[in-house]
Amino acid sequence: MSKVIPGSGGDRYIPACARTGAKSAVYFTRDLSAEGLLKAYAKIASRLSGKVGIKLHTGEPHGPNIIPRPWVEKLVKEQLPDAAIVETNTYYDGDRYTTEDHLKTIATNGWTFCPVDIMDAEGSLPFPVKGGKWFTEVEMGKNLANYDSLLVLTHFKGHSKGGFGGSNKNIGIGCAGGQTGKKAIHTTPGSDDMWDISYEEFMERMTESAKAVADHFGDRIVYINVMRNMSVSCDCEGTAAEPVVTPNVGILVSDDILAIDQACVDLVYAMTGEQNHALVERIESRHGLRQLTYMKELGMGNDLYDLYDLDNGEAPLTPADAVRDVKPFTE
């Protein structure tokens, strides 16, 4: 059996002029508020039916950068009253490692206005990976199979392993079983280092896991990325997260996982060097851009898109125009 070799180029940004293929639609609002979230949700609401899960990173205790709870509460109460927030336990030991501790953390952070389903509380279930090179299946929290539709509600930010955390990371890591799927993504079998898989191989494993989730839901999965409080640290670092220095941008929504994550990356790269240097360094130093090229190789979506401005009658918008008036980050 031939050895599996990771791809390359995860440290090199590919501008839109160098990409090829079809385009998807991505919608954008600068309105970082509960009303802005509702505006974004309205563009994809018709895609969700039946029992709806909301895949949200609920954060470590008192995490300063997570999506504000009142925004999500308003969305749930007004548009998704029967939905549940869905999560899985962590691979690392901490305040979300066991279901008991995880539920305490969820209560601490105020996610008490709707059911929260720790999907791997009673184990995990293999979901097939079509066309992968690292996996034929990934163990997901078993309760994921109980949902008809999935709203992937993501805080876009940096990440210590992935370079950036967008929709791909939210479901690729966030739906995987804490001690099963996450372990297979992060750790070489037999290794004493639970974090020994990095760079392109890590991006590819995470992306194959995300593909298993996306394929399972088909056209009943949609994505919202919130570009706010974008520390280079993930929300899994809680109060230890690095200070935010990247400006807030807005909220994006799409039914294409690659297009929405690519659009967020493009918006970051469209900023000035003074504005984006920390996040760009984090993305490139971890070879995080391999997430995007591998999603394209796996046929998960398009890396070209049309960006539409929800604040101006859905007029076409360029990434440069979208970030032209961003302000330096302040609390």
N, C-alpha and C positions, 0 to 999 in steps of 0.2 A: 504494500500500500504506500503510495507516494506521500511525502510529508506535506502538510498544509502550510502554505507560506502566506503571511499577511501581505496586503497591498502596501502602497507607499504614497507619499505626497501629502500626508495629513498635516504637514506644517506649511503648506503653500496654498494661499488663497487663489481661487480661480474666478476672475471677473466675469460678469455676464456676457461680455463680448466673446469670450472663449468657450462658452457653453453651447450645446446644440440640443435640438429636440423640441418637443411640444411645450406649450405653456399651460399653467394652471392659474386660477384666480385666487388672489390673496387680498383681503380687505383690511383696512387700517384706520384706526382712530387715535387721535392724540389725547382723547378724553380718558385720563386715568382716574376713574371713579366707578362707583356702582352703576351709574347711568351709562358710562362708556362700555362697561362689560355687558350690560343688557343690549346695547346697540350692536356690539359684535356678535353676541349670541343669536340675535334675530336673523343674521345671515345664514345660519346653519341649523336653525331650530327644526326645520321640517325633516331633517335627516334622522332625527332621533325618535324612536318609538318603543313601546313596550317597557320593560324594566330597564331604567337608565342608571348607569354608574357614572360618577364623576371622579376621574382619576386626578387627584390633587396631591401635591406634596404638602402635608399638614405641618411639617417642620418639627425640629427639636424644641424643647421647652423654651418659651419666650423668644423664639427666633425672631429677629428684628426685620427680616426682609421678605417673609412669606406674603403671598397675596392677602390683602386685608380681609379679615373674616367678615366684616359687614357687607363687603361687595358680594361675596359668595352667598351670604345669607339672603340678601335681597334677590339674587338670581334664583336661588332654590325656592324661596317662598312665593315668588311671583310667576316663575316659569316652569319649575321642576319640583313641584311639591311632593312627588312620590319617589324622587331620586335618592340615592345613597352615595355618600363619599366612599370611595374604595381605596384601600391602602394595603401594603404588606409589611411584615416585620423586617427589621434590618438584619444584615449579615454580621455587622459588628456589634459588640457588646455595648449597651448604652440604654437610654431611656425609651427606645422603641424596639428593643431586642426581643422581649417577650410580649405576648398579647396583653397581659395584665398591665405591664408598664407602658406599653404603647397607648392603651386606652386612657391611662392617667395623663399622659402627655397630650393626647387629643383634647381632653377636658381642660387641661391647663391652658391650651392655646385657643380655647373657645369654640371648638367645632362641635357644638352641642345642640344645634338647631335642626339637625336632620340625622338619620341613621348613619353611622360610620361602620363599614364592613372591613375588618381585618381579614383579607381574603385567604391568607394562609394559616389562620388560627387553628384550623383542623386539617392542615396538610396542604400538599400541592398536587398538581395534575399536569401531565405532559401535554403541551400544545405543539403541533407539528410545525417545523420550519421548512418551507418550500424553497429549494434552490440554494440552501446555505452550504458553506464549506466547513464550518466549525461544528454545527449542530444539525441533527435531524429532528430534534425536539428540545424544548426548554420547559422546565417545570415552573408553572405559574401557580399563584395562589388559587386553590381549587374553586373558590367561590366566584372567580371570574367567569366561569362557565354558566353562572346563574343569570347573567345580564344579557339583554337583547341589544343594547346600544351603549356606546361609551363616549362621554364627553371628556376629552383630554385637556384639562385646564392647567396650564403650565406657567410657572414663574421662570422666565428666561433669565439666565445668569451664567456666571462662570462655574467651573467644576474642577476639583483637584485632580481627577483622573480623566474625565471626558473632555476637558478644555472648556466646553460649554454644556449647559444643560437646557435642552429644549424639549419639544414633544417626543423626540426619539428616545432621549434618556428617561423621560417621565414614564413611558410605558415599558421600555426595554429593561430598565432596572426596577422601576416602581411596581410592576405587576409580577415580577419573578418572585418565587418563593424565597423567603429569607435565608434559609439554610440549604436550599437546593438549587434553584435557578440562579440566584445571585452568586453562589459559590462557583458554579460552573462558568460564569462570566468572568469572575475576578481571579480565580485561583487555578493554577496548573495542578492536576491530580498528583498527590504525594508531596506537594511543596509545603515547606514550613512557613512560607510567607503568603498570607492570605490575600495580599494585594500584588502578587508578582506579575500579573498580566497587565501590560500597559500599551500605550501608543496605538499603532494601527490594529494590532490584534485585539486589543480591548474594544476599540471602536467597532470593529467588525462583529465581535461576539455580542455586544450590546445591541447592535443594529439587527442582527438576526433574531434576537429575542423580541425586539420591537415588531419585526415583520410577522412573527407568530401571532402577536396580539392583533395587529392591523388586519392580517388575513382572516383571522377568526371572525371579526366583526364586519368585514367587507365594506359595504357602503353605509354602514350604521355606526361609523366612528368619525368624529370630527375634532378639530384642534383649535384651541385658543391659546396664544402665547402673550403673556403680559411682560412688557419690557420696562420694568420698574425696580428700583433698588437692586441694580445689577452688580452685586459684589462679584469678585473673582471666585469667591467661595460659594459652595452649594449651600442650600438650606439645611442640609444634614450637619453642617458645622455650627448651627445655632448661634448663640451669643459670641462664639469664638470666630465668627466670620470676619474676613478682612473688611476694613472700612470701604464703603461705596464711594467711588470716584467717577464712575461713568454716568453721564446724564441720563435721566429718564426719557423715554421715547414715546410709548403708546401701547396700544393693544392690537394684535393681529389675529385674524381668523381665516381658516381655510378648511377644505375637506382633503387637502393634500399634505401629508406629513413632511415630505421633503421640501415642498415649496414654502411652507411656513417657516421651517427651521432655516432654510436658505435665505429667505427674506430677512429674518432677524439678524443673521450673520452679515448680510449685505448692508443693513442699516447701521450695524456697528462699524463696518469698514468704511462706510460713507461719512462717518464723523471725521473731525480733524484729529491729528495725531495727539494733540493735547487732551482731547476728550476720550479717545478710545485706546490709548497705549496700554493700560493695565489689562483690559479684557482681551485685546489682540495678543498680547504677550502670553496670557494664560491659554488662549485657544491654540496658538501655534506651538508653544513649548510642550504641550501635551499631544500634539498632532491630532487635535480634535476635528479638523476639517475632513478627516477620513470618514466621519459619520455621513457627511453629505455625498461624497463620491460613491461610498458603498451603498447608500440607499438607492442611488441612481442605478448602480450595477444590478441591484436586486429587483429593480422594477417597482420600487415603492412609491414613485411619484416623479415629478418634473422639477429640475433645478432652474428652469426658466418660468417666469410668472408675470402676470399683469397685476400691478398693485393699484387698488382703488381706494380713494379717499372718502371714508364714510362721513366725514365732517363737511364735505363739499359736493354733495350729490353724486358720490361715487365717481368723481372725476379721476382720470388716470394720474398716477403719481410716480415719481422716481424716488429711489431710496435717498438720493441727495436732497431732494425737495422735502422729504419727510423729516429729515434731521436738521434742516437748515437753521431752524430757530430753537433748537434744544438749548436749555439753560444748564449751567454748571450744577452738579448735584448738590442739593442742600437737604437737610432733614425735614 
